[in-house]
Amino acid sequence: MARKPTTKLKAKVGSGNIFADLGLPNPEQELLKAQLTLQIYRIVKARGLTQAQAGAVLGIKQPHVSALMRNRAGNFSVGRLFEFLTALGQDVRITVKPTKKRQGEMEVVVG
């Protein structure tokens, strides 16, 4: 049996933001939305809520909960995701402070 030629793969160290690495627009905002969506997902799962029950808590229809649970938060603003978290009994704190870097950054701290 003939051997298939091997292909060498090149690996590149990521920046920590897949959205930036892929060259997508607004990568910081997209990463923030993904992190918030993940937290919503974890809370819903930890509480054992059905999508219909989660929709009632969040004030959205079940198909929108389904999209949210699959990390499809594109239709929701960061502000709306904050509202979902507060509806789920979470405190959301936004801290703005000077940075020592040329440009500031956003992060989500869960605790």
Beta strands, then each sheet from edge to edge (+ up, - down):
end
